[in-house]
Amino acid sequence: MFDTLSDRLAATFKNLRGKGRLSEADIDATAREIRIALLEADVALPVVRAFIKQIKERALGSEVSQALNPAQQVIKIVNEELIGILGGETRRLRFAKTAPTVIMLAGLQGAGKTTLAGKLGLWLKGQGHSPLLVAADLQRPNAVNQLAVVAERAGVAVFAPQPGNGVGDPVQVAKESIEYAKSKVHDIVIVDTAGRLGIDQEMMQQAADIRDAVSPDEVLFVVDAMIGQDAVNTAEAFRDGVGFDGVVLSKLDGDARGGAALSIAHVTGKQIMFASNGEKLDDFDAFHPDRMASRILGMGDVLSLIEKAEQTFSQEEAAKMASKLASSQGKDFTLDDFLAQMEQVRKMGSISKLLGMLPGMGQIKDQINNIDERDVDRTAAIIKSMTPAERQEPTIINGSRRARIAKGSGVDVSAVKGLVERFFEARKMMSRMAQGGGMPGMPGIPGMGGGPGRQKKQQKQAKGKRKSGNPMKRKAEEQAAAARREQAAQGGAFGLPAGGGAGQDFELPDEFKKFMG
C-alpha cells in the first residue's frame, strides 16, 4: 500500500546524499518533495501541513546544521515525525480487572468487521486467552452464519442465539453474551455489530445502545484502509456520534493509496491498534508505528520478522538442525530436513512479504513481487516423490530415478536434477557457516572464512624468495646478498650505528632478515 510513497521518499533522500552541508534551499526543496509525496498518497491536508512544518523547523535547527552527516539526520527527523503521526508508541489492549474483557467492534458497511472479529479472536487465542465471538450484527443477510464459519476456522467459541437477517434484538444479544461468557469461563468477549453509514442516525443510535448495555473496555473502530480520505471523515463522525478507543485498519495489503493510515491517528487523536494485511485469518497483528515508519522509509521490519520466526520455529528443532549441519560436513542434513525447514518458512507467510521485511529490499521490489510462491510447492512435490532412501542419500539418484521422480511430481527431469544440485550446494554453504567458517570463497575478510586450499597456497607462496635457475644470474644474486650482509655487519644500514651503544644489541625482525636475504 505504501510502495508509491516509499519510492517518492527514497528518490527525495537520494538527492541529499553526498552533500556535506544542507542549505535552506536544499531543505525547502526536500520539504516540497515530501509534501507532494504525502498528498499523492492521499494523506489529509491538515496532517501534511503539520508534518512539513515540524520537519522544516527541525531541519533548519542545530541538529542538522551541526551533524556530521546532514542527509542521514534529515532522514532520522522524517522517521521520527512519521512515527509521531502514526500514533507514537504501540497501543496495547486494556484488559478488565475482572473477566470478561468486552471488546466492541464497529465501523462502516463492508469494512470487514466480521472477518476481523475472527482474526482478533485467533490472535487473542494465540496470546493464551479464551475469546468468545458474539453475533450482534442482525441486519446484514447471513452475517450470523458468516461469523459462525469464521469462528470455526479460528477455533474459537461463538454466541449466536438469534438467526439474524433482520430478526432479533442486537442489544439484548450483547447483554446475554456477558452472562454466557461468565458461565463458560471466557475471559474476552468480542461483539460484532452491524455496519452503518456515518449519516445513518438510526444505526448510530443502535451502536450507542449496545455500548451502553455492555460497557465495553475497548471500542474498536474498523476502517477500510483502501477508502482514502473518506475514512477520516467517517471516523470523525463516528467519534462524535458513538465514540471509540482505538482504530483497526483492514485491507492494508491492498494497492490503494494508504493516506488513511497516516491521517486517522493524527486527526481523531485515537491510535491505530491492529492491522489486517491479508485474507488469511493469521494475516493480522498489533500495529507498531515505529515499524510501519521503517517500512515506509525502506528500512525493513526486522523485529516483526524475528517475532514471526519465534512463533513458527522451535528452539529445539533449530538446535537439532544446526547440529546436523555442523557434523561431518553437513552430510547428516537430508532432503527430509530440507523439506521440514521449507514448510516451516512457508508457515510464516508469503515469501515475498518476508523478504519485504528485510532492510534494503525496496530496491528490488519488482523482483520480490514477481516471486512465484508455487515454486515452494513444486519443490515439496519433487522431494515427496522420492523414496526414503533417496531423501537420505540423494547421490543414489541416477537417470532412471530422476525420470520416475519427475513423472511422480509432474515436472521436467531437469527440474529434479537442478533441485538435487542446489541442495548439495546449499548444504555445503550452510555447513560451512554452521561450523563458523563464514561464507565460502571469501578468504581475505575476517569472519567470512575461506577455503583451506587457498590458505595453503598462500602459505606456500610466502615461504621465501625463489632462486633463479640460471647459474650466472643465481651467482650474481648470491654476491649481491653477501654484499648486503657485509654492509649490515659494518653498520649504516637503516641509519643504525655500526657498533656499541644503544644499537649494539639491535636485531632485525625475522621478516626483515628474510627480505634482506
C-alpha positions in Angstrom: 0.0 0.0 0.0 2.9 2.4 0.8 5.0 1.4 -2.3 4.4 4.7 -4.1 5.1 6.8 -1.1 8.2 4.8 -0.3 9.6 5.3 -3.8 9.0 9.0 -3.8 10.7 9.4 -0.4 13.6 7.3 -1.4 14.1 9.4 -4.5 14.0 12.6 -2.4 16.6 11.4 0.1 18.8 10.2 -2.7 19.3 13.8 -3.8 20.5 14.7 -0.3 23.2 12.1 -0.1 26.8 13.2 -0.7 26.2 16.8 0.5 28.4 17.9 3.3 26.1 20.8 4.3 22.5 21.4 3.6 21.4 24.9 2.7 18.0 26.4 3.4 17.2 25.9 -0.3 18.0 22.2 -0.1 15.7 21.8 2.9 12.9 23.7 1.2 13.2 21.5 -1.9 13.2 18.3 0.2 10.1 19.5 2.2 8.4 20.3 -1.1 9.1 16.8 -2.5 7.9 15.2 0.8 4.7 17.3 0.7 4.0 16.2 -2.9 4.6 12.5 -1.9 2.2 12.7 1.0 -0.5 14.4 -0.9 -0.2 11.8 -3.7 -0.5 9.1 -1.1 -3.9 10.7 -0.1 -2.8 11.9 3.3 -5.2 14.5 4.8 -4.1 18.1 4.1 -4.0 19.3 7.8 -1.8 16.3 8.6 0.6 17.2 5.7 0.8 20.8 6.8 1.6 19.9 10.4 4.1 17.2 9.3 6.0 19.5 6.9 6.1 22.3 9.4 7.7 20.1 12.0 10.3 18.7 9.6 11.3 22.2 8.4 11.6 23.6 11.9 13.8 20.7 13.0 15.8 20.5 9.7 16.7 24.2 10.0 17.8 23.8 13.6 21.2 22.9 15.1 20.6 19.1 15.0 21.1 19.1 11.2 23.5 22.1 10.7 26.0 20.6 13.2 25.5 17.0 12.2 28.4 15.0 10.6 26.0 13.6 8.0 23.1 16.1 7.5 21.3 13.9 5.0 21.1 11.0 7.5 19.9 13.5 10.1 17.1 14.6 7.9 16.0 11.0 7.3 16.1 10.5 11.1 13.8 13.5 11.6 11.4 12.3 8.9 11.3 8.8 10.5 10.6 10.3 14.0 7.9 12.6 12.7 6.3 9.6 10.8 6.2 7.6 14.0 4.5 10.6 15.6 1.7 11.0 13.1 1.2 7.2 13.2 0.5 7.4 16.9 3.9 7.3 18.6 4.2 4.3 20.9 2.4 1.0 20.3 -1.1 1.0 22.0 -1.9 -2.2 23.8 -5.3 -3.6 24.7 -6.7 -2.7 28.1 -8.0 -5.7 29.9 -10.7 -5.6 32.6 -9.7 -6.2 36.2 -12.4 -8.9 36.4 -13.2 -11.1 33.4 -14.6 -10.9 30.9 -12.9 -8.1 29.0 -15.5 -6.7 26.5 -14.3 -5.5 23.1 -16.9 -3.9 20.8 -16.2 -3.8 17.0 -17.9 -1.0 15.0 -17.4 0.5 11.6 -18.8 1.2 8.2 -20.6 -1.3 5.9 -18.1 -3.5 4.1 -15.1 -2.6 6.3 -14.5 -6.3 7.1 -15.6 -6.3 10.8 -16.9 -9.9 10.8 -13.7 -11.4 9.3 -11.7 -9.2 11.6 -13.6 -10.5 14.6 -12.3 -14.0 13.7 -8.7 -12.7 13.2 -8.8 -10.9 16.5 -10.2 -14.0 18.2 -7.4 -16.2 16.7 -4.7 -13.6 17.7 -6.0 -13.4 21.3 -6.2 -17.2 21.5 -2.5 -17.3 20.5 -1.9 -15.0 23.4 -3.3 -17.5 25.8 -6.9 -16.1 26.1 -10.3 -17.8 25.6 -12.3 -15.4 23.4 -16.0 -15.6 22.6 -17.4 -14.1 19.4 -20.8 -12.5 19.7 -23.1 -12.2 16.6 -24.8 -8.9 17.3 -25.0 -8.0 13.6 -28.6 -9.0 12.9 -29.2 -6.7 9.9 -26.9 -7.9 7.1 -28.0 -11.1 5.4 -26.1 -14.2 6.6 -23.9 -12.1 8.9 -24.6 -14.6 11.7 -23.7 -17.6 9.6 -20.5 -15.9 8.4 -19.4 -15.2 11.9 -20.1 -18.9 12.9 -17.9 -20.1 9.9 -15.1 -17.7 10.8 -15.2 -18.7 14.4 -15.0 -22.4 13.5 -12.0 -21.7 11.2 -10.3 -19.7 14.0 -11.0 -22.4 16.6 -12.9 -20.1 19.0 -16.3 -20.1 20.5 -19.3 -18.2 19.1 -22.5 -16.9 20.8 -25.4 -16.6 18.2 -28.8 -17.1 19.8 -30.7 -15.1 17.0 -30.8 -16.1 13.3 -30.3 -12.6 12.1 -31.4 -11.4 8.6 -33.4 -8.6 10.3 -34.7 -10.8 13.1 -33.7 -10.3 16.8 -32.6 -7.5 19.1 -28.8 -6.9 18.9 -28.8 -5.0 22.3 -30.4 -8.0 24.0 -27.9 -10.4 22.4 -25.0 -8.3 23.5 -26.3 -8.2 27.1 -26.9 -12.0 27.2 -23.4 -12.7 25.9 -21.7 -11.3 29.0 -23.5 -13.8 31.3 -22.9 -16.6 28.8 -19.2 -15.8 28.8 -19.0 -15.9 32.6 -20.8 -19.3 32.7 -18.5 -20.8 30.1 -15.3 -19.1 31.5 -14.4 -17.0 28.5 -12.1 -14.1 29.6 -12.7 -12.0 26.4 -16.0 -11.1 24.6 -15.7 -9.7 21.1 -19.0 -8.1 20.0 -19.5 -7.9 16.2 -22.0 -5.1 15.4 -23.9 -4.2 12.3 -22.2 -2.0 9.6 -23.5 1.6 9.4 -23.1 4.8 7.4 -21.9 8.0 9.0 -25.2 9.7 8.2 -27.4 6.8 9.4 -28.7 8.1 12.7 -30.7 5.0 13.5 -27.8 2.7 13.2 -25.5 5.1 15.0 -28.0 5.1 17.9 -28.1 1.3 17.9 -24.3 1.2 18.3 -24.6 3.7 21.2 -27.3 1.5 22.8 -25.0 -1.6 22.6 -22.2 0.4 24.1 -24.3 1.5 27.0 -25.7 -2.1 27.5 -22.3 -3.9 27.8 -20.0 -1.1 28.9 -17.1 -2.3 26.7 -13.5 -2.0 27.9 -12.5 -1.2 24.3 -14.5 0.1 21.4 -12.5 -0.5 18.2 -13.4 1.3 15.0 -12.7 -0.8 12.0 -11.5 1.2 9.0 -11.0 0.0 5.4 -7.6 1.3 4.6 -8.4 1.5 0.9 -11.1 4.1 1.0 -8.7 7.1 1.4 -9.9 10.4 2.7 -13.4 9.3 3.5 -12.1 7.0 6.2 -11.0 10.1 8.1 -14.4 11.8 7.7 -16.4 8.8 8.8 -14.0 8.2 11.8 -14.7 11.8 12.9 -18.4 11.3 12.5 -18.4 8.0 14.5 -16.1 9.5 17.2 -18.6 12.3 17.7 -21.7 10.1 17.5 -20.7 7.0 19.4 -17.0 7.3 20.4 -14.2 4.8 20.2 -10.9 4.0 21.9 -8.8 2.7 19.1 -8.6 2.0 15.4 -8.2 -1.2 13.4 -7.0 -1.0 9.8 -8.3 -3.7 7.5 -7.2 -4.5 3.9 -3.7 -3.0 4.5 -2.4 -5.3 1.8 -4.4 -3.5 -1.0 -2.8 -1.5 -3.7 -4.7 1.7 -3.0 -3.0 4.8 -1.6 -2.5 4.5 2.2 -3.2 8.0 3.3 -5.9 6.9 5.7 -3.4 5.1 7.9 -1.2 8.1 8.0 -4.1 10.5 8.7 -6.6 8.8 11.0 -4.5 8.7 14.2 -3.5 12.4 13.9 -6.9 13.7 13.0 -9.0 11.7 15.5 -6.5 11.5 18.3 -7.1 7.8 18.6 -4.2 5.4 17.9 -4.2 2.5 15.4 -4.0 -0.7 17.5 -4.2 -3.5 14.9 -3.7 -4.0 11.2 -5.0 -6.7 8.9 -2.8 -7.3 5.9 -4.2 -10.3 4.1 -7.1 -12.6 3.6 -6.0 -15.4 5.8 -7.0 -15.4 9.5 -3.4 -15.2 10.7 -2.7 -12.1 8.5 -3.3 -9.9 11.5 -1.1 -8.3 14.1 -0.6 -5.4 16.5 0.2 -2.1 14.8 3.6 -0.7 15.6 4.1 2.9 14.5 7.9 2.7 14.5 8.0 -0.5 12.4 5.5 1.0 9.9 7.6 4.1 9.6 10.7 2.0 9.0 8.8 0.1 6.2 7.7 3.3 4.6 11.3 4.6 4.5 12.6 1.3 3.1 14.4 0.3 6.3 12.6 -3.0 6.6 10.9 -4.5 9.7 13.3 -7.0 11.2 11.6 -7.1 14.6 8.3 -8.3 13.1 10.3 -10.9 11.1 12.0 -12.2 14.2 8.7 -12.4 16.0 7.2 -14.4 13.2 10.2 -16.8 13.3 9.9 -17.2 17.0 6.2 -18.1 16.7 6.9 -20.6 13.9 10.2 -22.3 14.8 11.0 -24.1 18.0 14.4 -23.6 19.6 14.8 -27.4 20.0 14.3 -28.0 16.3 16.6 -25.2 15.3 19.4 -26.6 17.6 18.8 -30.1 16.1 19.2 -28.8 12.6 22.3 -26.8 13.5 24.0 -29.9 15.0 23.2 -31.8 11.8 24.8 -29.1 9.6 27.9 -28.8 11.9 28.6 -32.6 11.9 30.5 -34.4 9.2 30.4 -31.6 6.7 26.6 -31.4 6.9 26.0 -34.9 5.5 23.5 -35.6 8.3 21.3 -32.9 6.8 19.0 -34.7 4.4 16.2 -33.7 2.0 13.7 -34.6 4.7 15.2 -31.9 6.9 15.3 -29.5 4.0 11.6 -30.1 3.3 10.8 -29.6 7.0 12.6 -26.3 7.1 11.0 -25.2 3.9 7.5 -26.0 5.3 8.3 -24.0 8.5 9.3 -21.0 6.5 6.1 -21.3 4.5 4.1 -21.2 7.7 5.5 -17.8 8.4 3.6 -16.4 5.4 4.2 -15.3 1.8 7.9 -15.4 0.8 7.6 -12.0 -0.9 6.2 -10.5 2.3 9.0 -12.0 4.4 11.7 -10.6 2.0 10.0 -7.3 2.1 10.7 -7.0 5.8 14.4 -7.1 5.2 16.2 -3.7 5.0 17.1 -2.5 1.5 14.7 -4.9 -0.2 12.8 -1.9 -1.6 15.4 -1.6 -4.3 14.5 -5.0 -5.8 10.8 -4.7 -5.1 9.7 -5.7 -8.6 11.8 -8.9 -8.4 10.3 -9.7 -5.0 6.7 -9.1 -6.2 7.4 -11.5 -9.2 8.4 -14.4 -7.0 6.3 -17.4 -7.8 5.0 -18.8 -4.5 4.2 -22.1 -6.2 7.9 -22.9 -6.6 8.0 -23.9 -3.0 5.1 -26.3 -3.6 6.8 -27.7 -6.7 10.0 -28.3 -4.7 8.0 -30.0 -1.9 6.3 -32.2 -4.6 9.6 -33.3 -6.0 11.0 -34.3 -2.6 7.8 -36.1 -1.6 8.0 -38.1 -4.9 11.4 -39.6 -3.7 11.8 -42.8 -1.7 13.0 -42.6 1.9 16.4 -43.9 0.7 16.7 -41.2 -1.9 15.9 -38.4 0.6 18.5 -39.8 3.0 21.2 -40.1 0.3 20.5 -38.1 -2.9 23.7 -39.2 -4.5 22.0 -42.5 -5.5 19.5 -40.6 -7.7 20.5 -41.7 -11.3 18.9 -41.1 -14.6 16.1 -43.6 -14.3 15.3 -42.5 -10.7 15.2 -38.8 -11.9 12.7 -39.8 -14.6 10.5 -41.6 -12.1 10.6 -38.7 -9.6 9.8 -36.2 -12.4 6.8 -38.2 -13.5 5.5 -38.5 -9.9 5.8 -34.8 -9.2 4.6 -33.5 -12.6 7.8 -31.7 -13.5 10.7 -32.0 -16.0 13.7 -34.2 -15.4 15.9 -31.1 -15.5 13.9 -29.7 -12.5 14.7 -32.8 -10.4 18.4 -32.6 -11.4 18.6 -28.9 -10.6 16.9 -29.4 -7.2 19.5 -32.1 -6.2 22.4 -29.9 -7.3 21.1 -26.9 -5.5 20.6 -29.0 -2.4 24.2 -30.1 -2.3 25.4 -26.5 -2.9 23.1 -25.1 -0.1 24.1 -27.9 2.3 27.8 -27.2 1.7 27.4 -23.5 2.3 25.2 -23.9 5.4 27.6 -26.5 6.8 30.5 -24.1 6.4 28.5 -21.3 8.1 27.4 -23.6 10.9 31.0 -24.6 11.6 32.0 -21.0 11.9 33.7 -20.7 8.6 31.6 -17.9 7.3 30.8 -17.5 3.6 32.8 -19.8 1.3 35.2 -18.2 -1.2 35.9 -15.1 0.9 39.4 -15.8 2.4 40.6 -12.2 2.8 37.7 -10.9 5.0 37.8 -11.6 8.8 34.9 -13.7 9.9 34.0 -14.7 6.4 36.0 -17.9 6.3 37.9 -19.2 3.4 38.8 -22.5 1.7 41.8 -24.4 3.2 43.2 -24.9 -0.3 43.5 -21.1 -0.8 45.2 -20.7 2.6 47.8 -23.5 1.9 48.5 -21.9 -1.5 49.1 -18.5 0.2 51.4 -20.1 2.9 53.4 -21.9 0.2 54.0 -18.6 -1.7 55.1 -16.9 1.5 58.0 -19.3 2.3 60.7 -17.2 0.7 62.2 -15.8 -2.5 62.8 -18.4 -5.2 66.3 -18.8 -6.6 66.9 -18.4 -10.3 67.5 -21.4 -12.5 70.2 -19.5 -14.5 73.6 -20.3 -12.9 75.1 -16.9 -13.8 72.1 -15.0 -12.6 72.0 -17.0 -9.4 75.6 -16.3 -8.7 75.0 -12.5 -9.2 72.1 -12.7 -6.7 74.2 -14.5 -4.1 77.0 -11.9 -4.5 74.5 -9.1 -4.0 73.1 -10.8 -0.9 76.6 -11.2 0.5 77.4 -7.5 0.0 74.2 -6.6 1.8 75.0 -8.8 4.7 78.5 -7.3 4.9 77.1 -3.7 4.8 74.7 -4.6 7.6 77.5 -6.0 9.8 79.6 -2.9 9.3 76.7 -0.5 10.2 75.0 2.2 8.3 72.0 0.1 7.2 68.7 1.8 8.0 70.8 4.6 9.7 71.7 2.4 12.7 75.1 2.8 14.5 77.9 0.4 13.4 78.6 -1.0 16.9 78.4 -0.3 20.6 76.0 2.0 22.3 72.3 1.5 22.2 72.3 -0.2 18.8 74.7 -3.0 19.7 72.0 -5.5 20.8 69.6 -4.5 18.0 68.4 -7.3 15.7 66.2 -7.0 12.7 62.9 -8.9 12.8 62.8 -12.2 11.1 60.6 -10.9 8.3 63.2 -8.2 7.5 66.0 -10.7 7.7 64.2 -12.8 5.1 63.5 -9.8 3.0 67.2 -8.7 3.2 68.3 -12.2 2.0 
